[in-house]
Amino acid sequence: MKGHTTNPSVCAVILAAGTSSRMGQPKQLLELNGLPLLEHVIRVALSADFSEIITVIGCEAAKIQKSISIEDPRFRWIFNEDYLSGQGSSLKTGIINAGDCHSGVMVFLGDLPFIAESTVQSIYQFGKDMLNKQQESFVIQPEYHGITGHPVFFGHPNRNIFMELQGDRGAKAIMNKIPHRQSISMDDRGILFDIDTPESYDKAINQNK
């Protein structure tokens, strides 16, 4: 990907192609505070200065696109034809579509709607600073009370490594092949709060009452 630059380009990739099997209905469109769950994630990504924001969809793609309207010119939908095979295929699809023009890629999950904008800004800025300091691939993960979460920042990503992703194995499957890994502590439980079951959805609704 793009080499050393004083103002590196960073792309956001949001993974939202899953079948929501544990939820029993498309979780991307579950209403939360008057908006579809996925739209919360998209809008928190829009709050940062990403050059491009790609959202990878698959299951119920047409319904999702009809329900969520984003006017920002940086935003685009990408369809993962292989979404049934799992999250790894969506991550691979996102990286392929991000292309070679970005020095960094920040990966969000479409079912974590409570990540604070300040958290995204912090990871984004930390990642951009590191892009200017080193040329090797690196990964930055936020952590809350010692537990790592999302979004995850990949600096100078090696596309060949991502092409090895298969099935439902996400980024964890390739972490050990990235030379530099760093965790940054965040006072934000939202980096861990995923909504993938009816119970977690009920908890999310009650949290916002």
Backbone as ProteinMPNN parsed JSONL, in Angstrom:
{"seq_chain_A": "MKGHTTNPSVCAVILAAGTSSRMGQPKQLLELNGLPLLEHVIRVALSADFSEIITVIGCEAAKIQKSISIEDPRFRWIFNEDYLSGQGSSLKTGIINAGDCHSGVMVFLGDLPFIAESTVQSIYQFGKDMLNKQQESFVIQPEYHGITGHPVFFGHPNRNIFMELQGDRGAKAIMNKIPHRQSISMDDRGILFDIDTPESYDKAINQNK", "coords_chain_A": {"N_chain_A": [[0.82, -1.191, 0.0], [0.249, 2.373, -0.018], [3.133, 4.377, 0.519], [5.437, 6.159, 2.668], [4.261, 9.224, 3.902], [3.447, 12.612, 4.72], [0.848, 13.217, 5.213], [-0.969, 10.793, 5.474], [-3.351, 8.696, 3.762], [-6.321, 7.35, 5.014], [-8.572, 4.68, 5.206], [-11.859, 3.742, 6.172], [-13.328, 0.653, 6.971], [-16.28, -1.025, 7.232], [-17.7, -3.864, 8.557], [-20.479, -5.598, 7.706], [-21.996, -7.742, 6.712], [-23.138, -10.06, 7.592], [-25.368, -12.861, 8.468], [-26.849, -12.669, 10.741], [-27.526, -14.832, 12.429], [-27.691, -15.578, 15.135], [-29.291, -13.627, 16.15], [-31.719, -13.844, 14.829], [-33.049, -12.183, 13.145], [-32.383, -9.542, 10.733], [-29.786, -7.897, 12.127], [-28.564, -5.576, 11.385], [-30.507, -3.74, 10.813], [-31.992, -3.336, 13.077], [-33.812, -1.236, 15.246], [-32.433, 1.466, 17.011], [-32.44, 3.992, 19.198], [-33.953, 5.415, 17.303], [-32.66, 5.046, 14.88], [-31.368, 2.736, 12.388], [-29.351, 0.048, 13.584], [-26.865, -0.402, 12.235], [-26.504, 2.063, 11.008], [-25.734, 3.735, 13.074], [-23.084, 2.923, 13.486], [-21.942, 3.572, 11.029], [-22.228, 6.352, 11.074], [-20.631, 7.122, 13.23], [-18.177, 6.512, 12.192], [-18.125, 8.337, 10.088], [-17.613, 10.614, 11.495], [-14.933, 10.952, 11.775], [-11.876, 11.874, 10.015], [-11.706, 10.25, 7.664], [-10.52, 9.205, 4.445], [-12.059, 7.658, 2.841], [-15.01, 5.688, 3.217], [-16.031, 2.531, 3.522], [-18.666, 0.258, 3.449], [-19.263, -3.051, 3.967], [-21.613, -5.216, 2.792], [-24.022, -7.95, 2.692], [-26.021, -10.198, 3.365], [-29.462, -9.492, 3.093], [-28.916, -7.188, 1.611], [-30.082, -5.341, -0.267], [-32.294, -4.389, 1.142], [-31.049, -3.168, 3.297], [-29.621, -1.103, 2.021], [-31.747, 0.377, 1.088], [-32.911, 1.224, 3.423], [-31.019, 2.737, 4.764], [-29.683, 5.792, 4.237], [-26.976, 7.518, 3.113], [-25.404, 10.514, 2.599], [-22.851, 11.471, 2.403], [-20.013, 12.043, 0.393], [-17.756, 10.473, 0.695], [-18.563, 7.971, 1.287], [-19.39, 4.55, 0.499], [-21.192, 1.617, -0.562], [-20.329, -1.849, -0.527], [-20.756, -4.996, -1.968], [-20.515, -8.209, -0.675], [-20.197, -11.112, -2.223], [-19.657, -13.573, -1.209], [-20.639, -13.756, 1.348], [-21.886, -15.65, 2.998], [-19.949, -17.374, 3.848], [-18.65, -16.274, 5.983], [-17.135, -13.847, 8.328], [-14.447, -13.41, 7.67], [-14.315, -13.394, 4.886], [-15.631, -11.028, 4.315], [-13.922, -9.118, 5.414], [-11.723, -9.493, 3.773], [-12.881, -8.725, 1.319], [-13.39, -6.021, 1.871], [-10.77, -5.004, 2.177], [-9.7, -5.49, -0.365], [-11.29, -3.759, -1.897], [-10.599, -1.351, -0.804], [-8.233, -0.899, -1.97], [-5.018, 0.231, -3.283], [-4.523, 2.815, -2.577], [-4.588, 3.77, -0.026], [-2.847, 4.321, 3.018], [-3.487, 3.361, 5.463], [-5.946, 1.281, 7.068], [-8.933, 1.216, 8.81], [-10.801, -0.928, 10.692], [-14.133, -1.56, 11.342], [-16.806, -3.149, 13.176], [-20.105, -3.954, 12.251], [-21.96, -4.254, 14.282], [-21.412, -2.923, 16.619], [-22.548, -0.38, 18.086], [-22.048, 1.566, 20.005], [-19.585, 2.785, 20.208], [-17.546, 5.483, 21.087], [-17.266, 8.712, 19.532], [-14.965, 10.089, 20.189], [-13.217, 8.028, 20.797], [-12.826, 6.812, 18.305], [-11.611, 8.954, 16.993], [-9.237, 9.143, 18.485], [-7.91, 6.666, 18.015], [-7.669, 6.82, 15.271], [-5.979, 9.111, 14.966], [-3.722, 8.28, 16.354], [-2.974, 6.119, 14.781], [-2.419, 7.41, 12.316], [-0.212, 8.947, 13.061], [1.638, 6.925, 13.579], [1.905, 5.844, 11.047], [3.524, 7.655, 9.795], [5.876, 7.3, 11.111], [6.962, 4.77, 10.758], [7.665, 2.141, 8.385], [6.95, -0.51, 8.198], [4.352, -3.04, 8.37], [1.687, -2.634, 10.711], [-0.485, -3.024, 13.594], [-3.113, -1.596, 15.462], [-4.919, -1.877, 18.398], [-7.768, -1.032, 20.298], [-8.273, -1.121, 23.849], [-10.245, -2.107, 26.649], [-10.194, -2.102, 30.004], [-8.195, -4.052, 29.823], [-9.139, -5.792, 27.876], [-9.206, -6.416, 24.477], [-10.763, -4.679, 21.735], [-12.829, -3.238, 19.167], [-12.79, -0.314, 16.999], [-10.221, -1.64, 14.762], [-7.021, -0.709, 13.777], [-5.16, -0.941, 10.866], [-1.977, -0.512, 9.755], [-0.039, 0.356, 6.91], [-0.912, -2.007, 5.479], [-0.358, -5.37, 4.454], [-1.547, -6.639, 1.656], [-1.466, -9.241, 0.712], [-1.435, -10.893, 2.931], [-4.018, -10.558, 3.924], [-5.454, -11.729, 1.896], [-5.312, -14.365, 2.476], [-7.294, -14.939, 4.207], [-10.038, -16.932, 5.233], [-13.367, -18.249, 5.338], [-15.001, -17.967, 8.498], [-13.063, -16.817, 9.959], [-11.794, -14.005, 11.334], [-9.947, -10.957, 11.673], [-8.225, -11.836, 13.672], [-7.0, -14.133, 12.818], [-4.878, -13.392, 11.272], [-3.277, -11.743, 12.709], [-0.843, -12.517, 13.954], [0.95, -12.459, 11.899], [1.63, -9.93, 11.422], [4.091, -7.516, 11.816], [4.251, -5.512, 13.897], [2.426, -4.876, 16.828], [0.091, -3.075, 18.73], [-1.583, -2.043, 21.663], [-3.992, 0.274, 22.813], [-5.165, 1.895, 25.636], [-8.544, 2.523, 26.383], [-11.15, 4.413, 27.779], [-13.78, 3.308, 27.279], [-16.418, 1.437, 27.058], [-17.876, 0.778, 24.9], [-16.331, -0.262, 22.854], [-16.404, -2.935, 23.125], [-19.024, -3.724, 23.246], [-20.982, -5.593, 21.578], [-23.845, -6.253, 19.553], [-25.476, -9.001, 19.142], [-27.327, -10.873, 19.857], [-30.752, -11.49, 20.916], [-30.866, -10.897, 23.635], [-28.675, -9.178, 24.093], [-29.5, -7.075, 22.544], [-31.805, -6.223, 23.898], [-30.566, -5.358, 26.216], [-29.109, -3.235, 25.207], [-31.137, -1.48, 24.415], [-32.334, -0.917, 26.887], [-30.242, 0.333, 28.165], [-30.228, 2.796, 27.033], [-32.449, 4.091, 27.879]], "CA_chain_A": [[0.0, 0.0, 0.0], [0.933, 3.65, -0.163], [4.27, 4.491, 1.419], [5.597, 7.242, 3.629], [3.719, 10.524, 3.522], [3.16, 13.398, 5.91], [-0.595, 13.2, 5.439], [-1.399, 9.52, 4.895], [-4.766, 8.453, 3.526], [-6.841, 6.23, 5.815], [-9.91, 4.236, 4.808], [-12.64, 2.971, 7.144], [-14.061, -0.481, 6.421], [-17.283, -1.502, 8.193], [-18.129, -5.211, 8.189], [-21.896, -5.723, 8.06], [-22.588, -8.627, 5.698], [-23.559, -11.314, 8.21], [-26.758, -13.331, 8.398], [-27.494, -12.432, 12.043], [-28.147, -16.113, 12.795], [-27.971, -15.627, 16.578], [-30.338, -12.654, 16.442], [-32.982, -14.328, 14.287], [-33.513, -11.181, 12.183], [-31.222, -8.73, 10.339], [-29.448, -6.967, 13.202], [-28.132, -4.299, 10.81], [-31.641, -2.82, 10.714], [-32.682, -3.191, 14.358], [-33.889, 0.183, 15.612], [-31.781, 1.884, 18.241], [-32.532, 5.463, 19.272], [-34.565, 5.967, 16.1], [-31.871, 4.759, 13.68], [-30.912, 1.349, 12.278], [-28.12, -0.208, 14.322], [-25.71, -0.202, 11.365], [-26.315, 3.489, 10.718], [-24.956, 4.301, 14.188], [-21.667, 2.632, 13.249], [-21.527, 4.375, 9.876], [-22.152, 7.766, 11.425], [-19.464, 7.366, 14.084], [-17.036, 6.507, 11.265], [-18.176, 9.595, 9.351], [-17.171, 11.716, 12.356], [-13.478, 11.098, 11.641], [-11.449, 12.425, 8.732], [-11.321, 9.188, 6.729], [-10.577, 9.559, 3.03], [-13.112, 6.835, 2.242], [-15.698, 4.822, 4.179], [-16.63, 1.411, 2.796], [-19.448, -0.661, 4.266], [-19.418, -4.329, 3.279], [-22.895, -5.845, 3.107], [-24.28, -9.2, 1.986], [-27.387, -10.61, 3.69], [-30.448, -8.395, 3.072], [-28.2, -6.006, 1.121], [-30.983, -4.369, -0.89], [-33.114, -3.802, 2.202], [-30.175, -2.291, 4.076], [-29.351, 0.093, 1.222], [-32.988, 1.147, 0.995], [-33.247, 1.75, 4.749], [-29.977, 3.638, 5.261], [-29.265, 6.731, 3.191], [-25.817, 8.308, 3.522], [-25.12, 11.475, 1.534], [-21.436, 11.839, 2.399], [-19.34, 11.538, -0.816], [-16.701, 9.513, 1.032], [-19.186, 6.691, 1.641], [-19.94, 3.662, -0.522], [-21.527, 0.236, -0.224], [-19.703, -2.922, -1.283], [-21.46, -6.264, -1.745], [-19.682, -9.403, -0.567], [-20.94, -12.244, -2.763], [-19.31, -14.773, -0.448], [-20.899, -13.428, 2.756], [-22.317, -16.817, 3.769], [-18.788, -18.103, 4.365], [-18.235, -15.695, 7.251], [-16.582, -12.499, 8.429], [-13.154, -13.309, 7.002], [-14.528, -13.032, 3.477], [-16.007, -9.612, 4.264], [-12.71, -8.347, 5.651], [-10.946, -9.591, 2.534], [-13.578, -7.899, 0.338], [-13.164, -4.624, 2.219], [-9.373, -4.663, 1.897], [-9.554, -5.455, -1.826], [-11.943, -2.567, -2.424], [-9.875, -0.169, -0.338], [-7.211, -0.684, -2.987], [-3.643, 0.571, -2.916], [-4.366, 4.26, -2.412], [-4.637, 4.139, 1.392], [-1.746, 3.836, 3.847], [-4.069, 2.696, 6.624], [-7.346, 0.843, 7.016], [-9.488, 1.025, 10.142], [-11.899, -1.883, 10.53], [-15.237, -1.507, 12.302], [-17.834, -4.176, 13.065], [-21.399, -3.298, 12.097], [-22.87, -4.467, 15.402], [-20.93, -2.208, 17.807], [-23.051, 0.981, 17.843], [-21.826, 2.489, 21.12], [-18.216, 3.317, 20.231], [-17.561, 6.944, 21.16], [-16.547, 9.421, 18.472], [-13.633, 10.441, 20.697], [-12.401, 6.82, 20.688], [-12.474, 6.691, 16.892], [-10.643, 10.015, 16.708], [-7.962, 8.82, 19.133], [-7.268, 5.568, 17.288], [-7.35, 7.367, 13.948], [-4.814, 9.989, 15.047], [-2.588, 7.446, 16.778], [-2.586, 5.353, 13.593], [-1.79, 8.308, 11.333], [1.119, 9.3, 13.561], [2.509, 5.762, 13.392], [2.151, 5.685, 9.611], [4.635, 8.532, 9.429], [7.074, 6.943, 11.864], [7.543, 3.5, 10.341], [7.255, 1.636, 7.078], [6.457, -1.881, 8.289], [2.945, -3.22, 8.731], [1.402, -2.648, 12.153], [-1.905, -3.045, 13.954], [-3.434, -0.939, 16.727], [-6.202, -2.319, 18.934], [-8.172, -0.389, 21.545], [-8.629, -2.069, 24.9], [-11.013, -1.597, 27.788], [-9.884, -2.952, 31.164], [-7.347, -5.167, 29.421], [-9.766, -6.617, 26.841], [-9.14, -5.709, 23.196], [-12.013, -4.587, 20.997], [-12.812, -2.591, 17.853], [-12.217, -0.632, 15.69], [-8.816, -2.025, 14.696], [-6.305, 0.071, 12.76], [-4.083, -1.639, 10.182], [-1.097, 0.425, 9.079], [0.734, -0.229, 5.804], [-1.321, -3.42, 5.432], [0.103, -6.263, 3.397], [-2.775, -7.225, 1.098], [-1.305, -10.68, 0.524], [-1.824, -11.551, 4.175], [-5.479, -10.537, 4.009], [-5.996, -12.641, 0.893], [-5.304, -15.711, 3.039], [-8.474, -15.111, 5.062], [-11.067, -17.858, 4.75], [-14.474, -18.567, 6.237], [-15.431, -17.066, 9.554], [-11.91, -16.317, 10.709], [-11.614, -12.583, 11.082], [-8.597, -10.404, 11.723], [-7.383, -12.563, 14.627], [-6.274, -15.184, 12.111], [-3.681, -12.871, 10.589], [-2.56, -10.832, 13.604], [0.521, -12.973, 14.241], [1.795, -12.243, 10.728], [1.896, -8.491, 11.323], [5.295, -7.294, 12.625], [4.103, -4.659, 15.083], [1.08, -4.799, 17.391], [0.031, -2.177, 19.875], [-2.901, -1.801, 22.257], [-4.106, 1.55, 23.517], [-6.249, 1.819, 26.616], [-9.646, 3.462, 26.168], [-12.215, 4.37, 28.783], [-14.957, 3.248, 26.413], [-16.931, 0.066, 27.025], [-18.499, 0.59, 23.593], [-15.462, -1.017, 21.941], [-16.663, -4.363, 23.364], [-20.47, -3.986, 23.334], [-21.586, -5.995, 20.312], [-25.254, -6.643, 19.646], [-25.656, -10.132, 18.23], [-28.378, -11.757, 20.364], [-31.898, -10.729, 21.433], [-30.551, -10.437, 24.989], [-27.799, -8.006, 24.013], [-30.309, -5.985, 21.987], [-32.619, -5.726, 25.009], [-29.66, -4.635, 27.11], [-28.772, -1.979, 24.528], [-32.316, -0.597, 24.486], [-32.517, -0.484, 28.281], [-29.124, 1.212, 28.495], [-30.468, 4.134, 26.482], [-33.719, 4.668, 28.363]], "C_chain_A": [[0.866, 1.257, 0.0], [2.009, 3.847, 0.901], [4.24, 5.73, 2.279], [5.054, 8.565, 3.077], [3.368, 11.291, 4.782], [1.671, 13.464, 6.207], [-1.196, 11.932, 4.823], [-2.915, 9.397, 4.791], [-5.204, 7.213, 4.303], [-8.283, 5.948, 5.42], [-10.58, 3.503, 5.967], [-13.368, 1.853, 6.405], [-14.991, -1.015, 7.517], [-17.814, -2.851, 7.716], [-19.563, -5.443, 8.667], [-22.642, -6.641, 7.098], [-23.234, -9.876, 6.278], [-25.046, -11.606, 8.155], [-27.521, -13.143, 9.695], [-28.172, -13.686, 12.572], [-28.505, -16.176, 14.278], [-29.089, -14.665, 16.971], [-31.701, -13.138, 15.955], [-33.645, -13.356, 13.333], [-32.318, -10.294, 11.852], [-30.876, -7.677, 11.398], [-29.018, -5.609, 12.663], [-29.24, -3.263, 10.847], [-32.45, -2.706, 12.006], [-32.676, -1.722, 14.774], [-33.248, 0.438, 16.964], [-31.745, 3.402, 18.252], [-33.012, 6.079, 17.965], [-33.807, 5.738, 14.811], [-31.556, 3.272, 13.603], [-29.554, 1.189, 12.964], [-26.878, 0.083, 13.48], [-25.446, 1.269, 11.091], [-25.549, 4.19, 11.841], [-23.46, 4.12, 13.945], [-21.141, 3.48, 12.092], [-21.311, 5.834, 10.282], [-20.991, 8.065, 12.379], [-18.193, 7.335, 13.236], [-16.97, 7.82, 10.478], [-17.637, 10.765, 10.163], [-15.661, 11.943, 12.275], [-13.131, 11.492, 10.21], [-10.943, 11.329, 7.775], [-11.428, 9.678, 5.289], [-11.728, 8.846, 2.345], [-13.712, 5.967, 3.34], [-16.462, 3.768, 3.39], [-17.421, 0.545, 3.774], [-19.737, -1.91, 3.459], [-20.712, -4.996, 3.739], [-23.074, -7.11, 2.269], [-25.729, -9.617, 2.197], [-28.308, -9.389, 3.757], [-29.84, -7.087, 2.549], [-29.134, -4.934, 0.56], [-31.829, -3.641, 0.159], [-32.298, -2.816, 3.035], [-29.922, -0.99, 3.316], [-30.578, 0.99, 1.109], [-33.292, 1.856, 2.314], [-32.263, 2.78, 5.267], [-29.477, 4.507, 4.11], [-28.145, 7.619, 3.728], [-25.412, 9.212, 2.365], [-23.635, 11.808, 1.402], [-20.721, 11.234, 1.186], [-18.226, 10.53, -0.533], [-17.245, 8.09, 1.192], [-19.58, 5.882, 0.414], [-20.2, 2.272, 0.049], [-20.712, -0.717, -1.095], [-20.43, -4.22, -0.94], [-20.47, -7.427, -1.736], [-20.487, -10.618, -1.024], [-20.744, -13.515, -1.944], [-19.648, -14.623, 1.04], [-21.305, -14.626, 3.611], [-21.142, -17.576, 4.381], [-18.227, -17.489, 5.64], [-17.509, -14.362, 7.143], [-15.246, -12.338, 7.719], [-13.289, -12.888, 5.557], [-14.905, -11.566, 3.331], [-14.81, -8.71, 4.501], [-11.838, -8.343, 4.402], [-11.561, -8.697, 1.451], [-13.34, -6.413, 0.597], [-11.757, -4.171, 1.878], [-9.137, -4.556, 0.387], [-10.119, -4.151, -2.383], [-11.322, -1.275, -1.914], [-8.723, 0.141, -1.291], [-5.858, -0.297, -2.418], [-3.453, 2.048, -2.568], [-4.365, 4.71, -0.949], [-3.457, 3.533, 2.153], [-2.248, 3.069, 5.059], [-5.515, 2.325, 6.393], [-7.818, 0.599, 8.448], [-10.768, 0.214, 10.016], [-12.878, -1.796, 11.693], [-16.12, -2.738, 12.11], [-19.196, -3.495, 13.095], [-22.354, -3.476, 13.249], [-22.343, -3.881, 16.717], [-21.313, -0.735, 17.688], [-22.678, 2.01, 18.9], [-20.401, 3.023, 21.219], [-18.275, 4.846, 20.186], [-16.777, 7.56, 20.01], [-15.128, 9.761, 18.924], [-12.68, 9.249, 20.625], [-11.913, 6.644, 19.257], [-11.415, 7.728, 16.532], [-9.265, 9.685, 17.27], [-7.209, 7.735, 18.382], [-6.809, 6.048, 15.916], [-6.062, 8.2, 13.997], [-3.557, 9.213, 15.438], [-2.049, 6.658, 15.578], [-1.889, 6.22, 12.557], [-0.387, 8.701, 11.762], [2.095, 8.149, 13.337], [2.832, 5.53, 11.919], [3.346, 6.512, 9.164], [5.954, 8.146, 10.094], [7.731, 5.659, 11.374], [6.923, 2.995, 9.044], [6.682, 0.222, 7.128], [4.978, -1.92, 8.669], [2.785, -3.217, 10.256], [-0.102, -2.692, 12.375], [-2.059, -2.391, 15.322], [-4.828, -1.397, 17.158], [-6.539, -1.519, 20.188], [-8.474, -1.46, 22.59], [-9.356, -1.364, 26.032], [-10.815, -2.576, 28.933], [-9.143, -4.221, 30.749], [-7.915, -6.075, 28.354], [-9.781, -5.833, 25.528], [-10.476, -5.762, 22.46], [-11.816, -3.953, 19.627], [-13.147, -1.114, 18.002], [-10.71, -0.905, 15.765], [-8.16, -1.297, 13.52], [-5.161, -0.765, 12.188], [-3.253, -0.618, 9.402], [-0.214, -0.267, 8.061], [0.372, -1.709, 5.618], [-0.789, -4.164, 4.214], [-1.114, -7.005, 2.848], [-2.669, -8.736, 0.946], [-1.716, -11.464, 1.764], [-3.343, -11.639, 4.285], [-6.122, -11.496, 3.002], [-6.03, -14.086, 1.393], [-6.527, -15.988, 3.909], [-9.494, -16.041, 4.413], [-12.152, -18.01, 5.8], [-14.739, -17.508, 7.276], [-14.264, -16.558, 10.4], [-11.682, -14.859, 10.347], [-10.157, -12.182, 11.211], [-7.67, -11.182, 12.654], [-6.51, -13.594, 13.923], [-4.978, -14.691, 11.472], [-2.82, -11.973, 11.475], [-1.098, -11.236, 13.802], [1.483, -12.76, 13.078], [2.139, -10.766, 10.524], [3.019, -8.134, 12.297], [5.077, -6.537, 13.942], [2.641, -4.602, 15.523], [1.106, -3.905, 18.617], [-1.405, -2.027, 20.349], [-2.889, -0.433, 22.921], [-5.352, 1.505, 24.399], [-7.278, 2.923, 26.37], [-10.677, 3.306, 27.287], [-13.56, 4.372, 28.052], [-15.414, 1.789, 26.292], [-17.578, -0.255, 25.677], [-17.647, -0.201, 22.622], [-15.677, -2.518, 22.069], [-18.142, -4.732, 23.237], [-21.049, -4.309, 21.954], [-23.002, -6.491, 20.541], [-25.503, -7.765, 18.649], [-26.662, -11.157, 18.725], [-29.563, -10.902, 20.821], [-31.625, -10.164, 22.829], [-29.679, -9.183, 24.961], [-28.543, -6.803, 23.432], [-31.194, -5.379, 23.077], [-31.772, -4.891, 25.97], [-29.309, -3.267, 26.53], [-29.919, -0.986, 24.626], [-32.477, -0.05, 25.895], [-31.422, 0.485, 28.713], [-29.41, 2.643, 28.075], [-31.785, 4.753, 26.935], [-33.458, 5.765, 29.385]], "O_chain_A": [[2.094, 1.172, 0.017], [1.797, 3.51, 2.066], [3.181, 6.281, 2.581], [5.35, 8.961, 1.95], [3.028, 10.691, 5.802], [1.278, 13.74, 7.34], [-1.848, 11.99, 3.781], [-3.657, 9.924, 5.619], [-4.552, 6.17, 4.258], [-9.104, 6.859, 5.314], [-9.931, 2.725, 6.666], [-13.952, 2.076, 5.344], [-14.538, -1.405, 8.593], [-18.32, -2.963, 6.599], [-19.831, -5.48, 9.868], [-23.776, -6.359, 6.713], [-23.817, -10.669, 5.54], [-25.866, -10.742, 7.845], [-28.717, -13.425, 9.752], [-29.278, -13.612, 13.107], [-29.521, -16.77, 14.64], [-29.753, -14.854, 17.99], [-32.721, -12.873, 16.592], [-34.694, -13.663, 12.767], [-31.338, -10.282, 12.597], [-31.589, -6.684, 11.546], [-29.087, -4.605, 13.372], [-28.977, -2.062, 10.905], [-33.488, -2.046, 12.024], [-31.653, -1.046, 14.665], [-33.491, -0.282, 17.933], [-31.093, 4.022, 17.412], [-32.536, 7.14, 17.563], [-34.248, 6.18, 13.751], [-31.481, 2.606, 14.636], [-28.717, 2.091, 12.924], [-25.946, 0.735, 13.951], [-24.294, 1.68, 10.957], [-24.799, 5.132, 11.587], [-22.668, 5.036, 14.167], [-20.043, 4.033, 12.16], [-20.333, 6.463, 9.879], [-20.427, 9.159, 12.334], [-17.237, 8.053, 13.528], [-15.885, 8.349, 10.234], [-17.248, 11.788, 9.601], [-15.169, 13.004, 12.661], [-13.975, 11.451, 9.315], [-9.887, 11.47, 7.16], [-12.312, 10.467, 4.954], [-12.305, 9.36, 1.388], [-13.02, 5.56, 4.273], [-17.418, 4.078, 2.68], [-16.896, 0.145, 4.813], [-20.37, -1.851, 2.405], [-20.885, -5.299, 4.92], [-22.379, -7.319, 1.275], [-26.57, -9.417, 1.32], [-27.983, -8.386, 4.392], [-30.214, -6.004, 2.999], [-28.99, -3.754, 0.879], [-32.047, -2.433, 0.069], [-32.796, -1.761, 3.429], [-29.998, 0.095, 3.892], [-30.46, 2.214, 1.043], [-33.857, 2.95, 2.325], [-32.612, 3.607, 6.11], [-28.917, 4.006, 3.135], [-28.341, 8.377, 4.678], [-25.11, 8.73, 1.274], [-23.214, 12.37, 0.39], [-20.813, 10.025, 0.969], [-17.803, 9.809, -1.436], [-16.481, 7.125, 1.228], [-20.044, 6.434, -0.584], [-19.544, 1.817, 0.986], [-20.438, -0.425, -2.259], [-20.688, -4.507, 0.228], [-19.689, -7.602, -2.671], [-21.357, -11.098, -0.298], [-21.574, -14.423, -1.987], [-19.034, -15.268, 1.89], [-21.09, -14.618, 4.823], [-21.324, -18.339, 5.331], [-17.41, -18.116, 6.314], [-17.296, -13.824, 6.057], [-14.937, -11.256, 7.22], [-12.475, -12.115, 5.051], [-14.545, -10.926, 2.343], [-14.685, -7.66, 3.871], [-11.285, -7.31, 4.023], [-10.839, -7.991, 0.747], [-13.116, -5.64, -0.335], [-11.566, -3.076, 1.348], [-8.458, -3.64, -0.079], [-9.502, -3.515, -3.237], [-11.497, -0.219, -2.523], [-8.29, 1.288, -1.409], [-5.59, -0.475, -1.23], [-2.333, 2.479, -2.293], [-4.167, 5.891, -0.662], [-3.113, 2.368, 1.95], [-1.537, 2.234, 5.617], [-6.223, 2.971, 5.62], [-7.18, -0.134, 9.204], [-11.703, 0.613, 9.323], [-12.507, -1.938, 12.859], [-16.179, -3.304, 11.018], [-19.416, -2.567, 13.874], [-23.452, -2.92, 13.227], [-22.77, -4.288, 17.797], [-20.504, 0.079, 17.241], [-22.952, 3.198, 18.727], [-20.048, 3.651, 22.217], [-18.969, 5.426, 19.35], [-15.764, 7.018, 19.566], [-14.195, 9.722, 18.122], [-11.479, 9.424, 20.418], [-10.738, 6.363, 19.021], [-10.44, 7.417, 15.848], [-8.248, 9.916, 16.616], [-6.01, 7.864, 18.136], [-5.71, 5.727, 15.462], [-5.166, 8.016, 13.172], [-2.47, 9.463, 14.917], [-0.839, 6.545, 15.384], [-0.881, 5.812, 11.981], [0.523, 8.783, 10.936], [3.243, 8.369, 12.952], [3.924, 5.067, 11.589], [4.087, 6.116, 8.264], [7.02, 8.609, 9.688], [8.935, 5.476, 11.554], [5.814, 3.374, 8.668], [5.999, -0.199, 6.195], [4.432, -0.961, 9.215], [3.634, -3.728, 10.986], [-0.889, -2.432, 11.464], [-1.246, -2.601, 16.222], [-5.788, -1.316, 16.391], [-5.682, -1.344, 21.054], [-8.881, -2.571, 22.252], [-9.113, -0.194, 26.327], [-11.216, -3.737, 28.847], [-9.417, -5.312, 31.248], [-7.257, -7.035, 27.952], [-10.304, -4.72, 25.47], [-11.215, -6.742, 22.543], [-10.766, -4.111, 19.005], [-13.722, -0.704, 19.01], [-10.024, -0.468, 16.69], [-8.692, -1.282, 12.41], [-4.299, -1.239, 12.928], [-3.761, 0.054, 8.504], [0.303, -1.354, 8.318], [1.257, -2.565, 5.603], [-0.778, -3.644, 3.098], [-1.648, -7.899, 3.505], [-3.675, -9.439, 1.041], [-2.272, -12.558, 1.665], [-3.886, -12.667, 4.69], [-7.214, -12.011, 3.242], [-6.699, -14.934, 0.802], [-6.772, -17.129, 4.302], [-9.774, -15.953, 3.217], [-11.892, -17.913, 7.0], [-14.709, -16.311, 6.991], [-14.473, -15.936, 11.442], [-11.41, -14.527, 9.193], [-9.251, -12.957, 10.903], [-6.456, -11.188, 12.45], [-5.406, -13.893, 14.378], [-4.088, -15.485, 11.168], [-1.765, -11.499, 11.052], [-0.215, -10.378, 13.813], [2.697, -12.868, 13.249], [2.842, -10.401, 9.582], [2.909, -8.421, 13.489], [5.654, -6.889, 14.971], [1.742, -4.325, 14.729], [2.024, -3.971, 19.435], [-2.328, -1.899, 19.544], [-1.891, -0.033, 23.52], [-6.438, 1.129, 23.958], [-6.933, 4.088, 26.178], [-11.02, 2.191, 27.679], [-14.361, 5.297, 28.185], [-14.855, 1.015, 25.515], [-17.8, -1.422, 25.352], [-18.172, -0.76, 21.659], [-15.202, -3.292, 21.237], [-18.481, -5.911, 23.131], [-21.541, -3.425, 21.252], [-23.317, -7.069, 21.581], [-25.714, -7.518, 17.462], [-26.843, -12.199, 18.096], [-29.395, -9.712, 21.086], [-32.098, -9.078, 23.165], [-29.916, -8.24, 25.714], [-28.256, -5.657, 23.781], [-31.317, -4.157, 23.168], [-32.212, -3.854, 26.467], [-29.222, -2.274, 27.252], [-29.708, 0.199, 24.885], [-32.726, 1.142, 26.079], [-31.661, 1.363, 29.542], [-28.904, 3.59, 28.677], [-32.189, 5.805, 26.441], [-34.4, 6.364, 29.902]]}, "name": "protein", "num_of_chains": 1, "seq": "MKGHTTNPSVCAVILAAGTSSRMGQPKQLLELNGLPLLEHVIRVALSADFSEIITVIGCEAAKIQKSISIEDPRFRWIFNEDYLSGQGSSLKTGIINAGDCHSGVMVFLGDLPFIAESTVQSIYQFGKDMLNKQQESFVIQPEYHGITGHPVFFGHPNRNIFMELQGDRGAKAIMNKIPHRQSISMDDRGILFDIDTPESYDKAINQNK"}
